[in-house]
Amino acid sequence: MDRLVAKGARHGWTLLFPDRRPHAGGPEHYAGYLENTDGFEVELVAEPR
């Protein structure tokens, strides 16, 4: 998940909630939220390390 989020900008995705990443969904929720230029949003979720 971390690698996908890091590479997202090169493919037209913007990180949502950068100040709260990777716990924007809560302290036990390890995720990255991305949005593309068409307005599509994606949530990438992983087990915390």
Buried (B, 14 or more C-beta within 10 A) or exposed (E): BEEBBEEBEEEEBEBBEEEEBBEBBEEEEBBBBBBEEEEEEEEBEEEEE
